[in-house]
Amino acid sequence: MTVNTTPVSAGQALATLKSLWDAQKEHGIKVSSMMWGRPGIGKTQVAEQLANYIGGKLYDVRLTTIDTSDLRGLPYYDHDTKTTMWYRPEDLPNDSAPAVLFLDELSSAPAHIQPTVYGLLQERRVGQHKIPDNVIIVAAGNGVADGAVAYEMGTAIADRLIHLQVVASPEDWIKNFAVPANLHPAVIAFVKTAPQHFETTEACMKQDNLIACTPRSWERVSQLMKSIKDPKVRRIAVAGTIGDAVASDFFMVADDLEATVQVLEMLKKPRKDRMAMVPANMFGLNAMTFGLVGAADSENILQVMEVFADLADTKTFLAGRSETDRKELAKQPLKELATYGMESLMTKIIADQKMIEKVIVSDIYRQYTAERKAAGLE
């Protein structure tokens, strides 16, 4: 059965769920949602980000690993009333604190669980156990055609949900997840410049390959790149995460970046010497951009801003490079990269009071705001 709704990125799904939470708080509208998407597309991360947004706890319930009693609770006999009562399960929220009840793998849940789930989605209760008003309910699952264990969803439960078809979007993932989460710059640069390798589940299924690239697997590659120092072991682990062919392409880039992109060393140099360290190829420029954003803190934020300001001054920047570099760099979107880097920095600065206090009194910030006003952006 087709999920006949508009495909959305993970960022759009998160924005929709945030709006549904706001509507629930302001207007008392209590609706449950269902995120559909291939394995590893980022549904769990969306639920985690939603919990952060509302300032509450995430109750992550995996419906394929539980029994009915795990939701309904266990019975006991009340001798005073001569009735059977139920102990409330700990996996369900039970106080006034904001919370996200995340019912994962709904489309893979066995049939005997589904009637209990109906009550949660429609009536916000299981037996006598009511879900508090300050809880938003979000379900997630894979479709039958996604290569995962899944069953067709009946109309009785489908009618109880707002359906969100989440699809892979490299740009959305980079902006809303990879950069804020400070993923390894080589991963972000590779996805940015080779987006065809971002999500390869369908292609791998057609080729009968087990290992595919997904947003989740790229997050794992970042963790491996940061934590495993032995190059041989790291290559084996990465190949086992994204497949041998893509891993080979990735390490051609990652090895080159490791040799040429030295972000921390760049920031230590005098301003006039930094531009000589800017790489000339697109992979390197992307890695430098994301590496600078990731490395920015209250101590070096002004130096990072200077790098992006100097990168945007294309004429002056290119004048100091070799003829070979000038030809190569002239092909690259230097101003666009500088703008992207500065905008990403501003997002990071807004969330850090120490950086705000340092930046707003600086000459480089005054120059930045003046240029934005001149361009009609303020």
N, C-alpha and C positions, 0 to 999 in steps of 0.2 A: 504494500500500500504506500502511495506517494505522500510525502508531507507537503501538501500544496500551499506553501506560504513563501514569502519573500526571503531568499537567503540573506543572512547577515553575518558580519564579521564578529569575532569574539568581543571586540570593543563596542560594537553596536548592541550586541546582546546584553552586555553589562550596563550600558546606558539605559536600555529599556527596562531592565530589572531595577535599576536605581529609581527610575520614574514610577514604576509600580509600587516600590516601597514608599516613596514620597506620597503617592496617592492613597496608600493604605493608612499612613500616619495622619494625613490631613483630612481625608474624606471617608475613612473607614471602609474603603473598597478592598475586600480580601479576595484576591484571585491567585490561583496556583499556575505556575509556568512549567513548560517542558522544553529543555534544550536538546535538540537532536544534532548529531554530528558524528563523524568518524572517530575511531579511537585515537586519543592523543591530540585532539583538535583544540583542547584548552577549556573544556566545560568545567572541570573541577577548579581551575584557576579563576574562572569567572565567579564561581560561588565563593571562593576565598576572598576575592576582591570585593564582592558585594558585602560580605561579613565585615570587612575592614571599613567599608563606606558607612555602614549603619552603626559601627562601633559595638558590634555584638559577637557572640560566639557562633561558630559553624558546627552544626550537628550533622555529621556526614554518615548517612545510613546507607550501606551497600545492600540492596535488596536481594542480591543473589546469594548472600552468605548468612541470611537470617531465617528464622522460622516465624510463624504467626505469633507465637508467645513472646517473641522479642519485641514486637510492636504493641500487642494487646496487654502484655504482662502475664503474671502468674496468678492463678486463683487461690484463695484461701477461704476457710469457713469462719464466718462471724457467728459465734455461739449466742450472742445477745440478741441479734436480729434474726437468727436462723436463716441467713442468706449467704450465698457465695459472693465474695468480694474479689477485687483484683488489685494486685500490687502494680503500681505504675512502673514502666520500664525506664531505665536511666537514659536511654538513647533519645528520648523525647524531651523538648524544653518544658520547664514546669515553673517558671517564675516570670516576673515582669520585665526582665532584662531583654533588650533587643537580641534577636537571633535569626539565623537562617537555618531552616530545616531542609537539608539537601538529600533528596531521595535519588540516589545514583543507581544506574543500571535498571531503571524501571522497565525498559523494553525487554530485558532479559530475565525479569523476575518470574519464578514459577507460578503456575495458575493459582495454587492454593493461597498465595500471598496477596494476590491482586484485590480480592474483595475488601481486605483490611486496608489496603492502600487507598481504595475508593473513598472510604470514610475520611481519611486524612485529607485528601485532595478536595473533596466536595464539602464536607461538614466540619472539617478541621477538628476531628475527634476520632478516637478509637475506643469503642465501648463508652465508658464513663469518663475517660481521660480526654480533656479538652486541650487544644493547642492555644496558648495565650495569644491575646490580640497583637502583641508586639513581636510576632514571629511571621516571617515571610516564607512560604513553602515553594521550593524550586526542585523540579525533577530533572533527570537527564538520562539519556540512553542513546544507543546506536540503532541505525536502521537495519533492516534485514539484508540489504545489499552492501553493507559496509564491511563485510568479512568478519564480523564478530558474532557471538552467540546472541541472537535476538529473535523475538516472536512478533507477529503482527499484533498491533494494538487494537483492541475492540473499540467500537464507537462509544460504549458506555463510559470508558475512562477517557477517551480522546476528547469528548465533549466537555470534560471538566477542566480543561487546560488551555492556556495561551501557548501556542507552539512557536518556537524559535528554531529555525534551521541554520545552525552555525557552520560556516564554511571557512576554509583557510584563507587568510589575507596576510601576506608577508609584511606589507607596510603597517597595517593595523597592529600586528604582533610586535614589530620592532618599536613602534611609538608607545603603545599602551602596556607592553609587558617587558620586552627584552631590555630596553633602555632603563626604565624605572627599577627593574630587578638587577641591573648591573651585570648582565650576562657577559661572558668573555667576548672582547671586541672582535676576535677572529670569527666567532660564530655569527655575530650581527653583521659584520662586513660580508661574509660569504652569503648569507641569506639575502642581504640587500642587493648584491650584484649577481647572484645566481638564484633568483626566486623560484625557478623551475624545480629546485631541489628542496623547497620548503616543506611541501606535503605531497608525498608520492604513493599514497596507499592504493589508489585506483590503478596506477601504472604497474605497481609491483604485483597486484592481484592478477592482472592480465599476463604478466611475465612469469607467474607462478613463483615469485620470490617471497620469502617469509618476512624479511626485514624491510621496513619502509621508513621514510623520513616523515616525521610529524612534529608539530610544535613541541610536544612533550619530549620527543627524542632529542631535539636541538637543545632544550633546556638541560637534558642529561649530558650532552656533549660539552656544554659549558662547564658543568660541574667537574667532568673528567679532566678538561683542559686546565682547570684551576687547581685540582687536587692531586693529580698524578704527575710526578716529576720525571719518571723514567720514560723516555720517548718511545721505546719499543712497546712497553706495556700500554702506554696511552694510545698508541695506534691500534693495538689489538682491541682495546675496550671501545674505542670510537667506531671501528669497523663493525663490531658486534652490536652497535647501537643504530647506525644509519646505513649499514651495508658497505661492502668492500669498494664498489665503484665510486660512490659518492664520497666515501672517506678518503679515497685516493685524490680526488679533486680538491677536497677540503684541505688536506695536509699540504698540497702544493701551494695553496694560499697561506695557510697558517704558518708554515715554515718560513716563507718569504717575509711575512709580517713580523715574525719573531726577530728576524735579522735586521729589519729596516725601520719598524715602528717602535721607537723608544720614547713613549709619552713622558714618563717621569724624568728621564734625562733631558728631554726638550724643555721641560718647565724649570729646570735648574739653571739653564743657560741664560745669558743676558738676552733681552728682547731682540736685539739686532741679529743675533745668531740663530734664533729658533727656526726661521723659515728655511734655512739650509737643510734642516732635518725632515722637512715635509716630503713624504714619498710621492713619486710621480705617477703611479698607476692607481686605477680606481679602487681596487681592493685595499691598497694601503691607505688611501685617503679616507675611505669609509672606516677602516679600523682605527685610524688616528682620531677621527671625529668622535666615534663612540668610546674610544679609550679615554679621550680627554674628558668627556662628560662623566664617565664612570669614575675617573680619578679625582674629579673636582671636589674640594672640601673647603672649609672656612679658611684654611691656611694658603691655598694656592688658587682660589677662585679668580682673583684678578689676573693672574698670569694666564689662566685658561681663556678668559675672555679676551685677553690681548692676542692670543694665537688666532682666535676666530676673526677678530677685527683685522689683523694683518693678512689673513688668508683671503678676506673679502676685498682687500686692496690689490686687485689682480695685477694692475700695471706695475706697481712698485715691487710686488712679490716676484713676478716673472723676470723683472730686470736683473735680479740678483742670482738667477739660475743659469746653468750651462745651456748651450744651444739645444742639445738633445732633450734636456728636461723641459725647456720652454716649449718645444714642439709637442711633447707629450702632455704637459700640463695645460696647454692651450685647448686641448680637446676635452678637458674635464670641467664639470660644473662647479667651479671653485666657490663662486658667490652663493650658489644654492646650498652647498655643503656648509659654508660658514653660517648662513642664515639658519639652517636646520640645527647646527650645533648650538648656536646662541639661543634659539628658542627652547631647545631641550634643556639648556643650562638654566634658563629662567624658570622652568617648571621645577627644577631641582632646588633653585635658590628660594623660591616661595615657600618651600616646605622646611626651610632651615633658618631659624632666627639669627644665628650667628653670621651666616652668609649674607642675609638681608642687611644687617647693620653695617657690614663691611662694604657691600656693593653700592648701596644707594648714595654714599658720600664720595664715590670714586670718580675720577675723570673718565675712565673707560665706560662707565655706565652713562654718564652725561653725554658722551659721544654717541653711544648706542641709541639712547632715547632721541637725541637730536636727528640722527639719521632716519629713525622710524617716522618722526614727525615730517621730515622733508619728503619722505616717500608716501605720506598720507596714511600711515598705519596707526597713528595715535589720535 
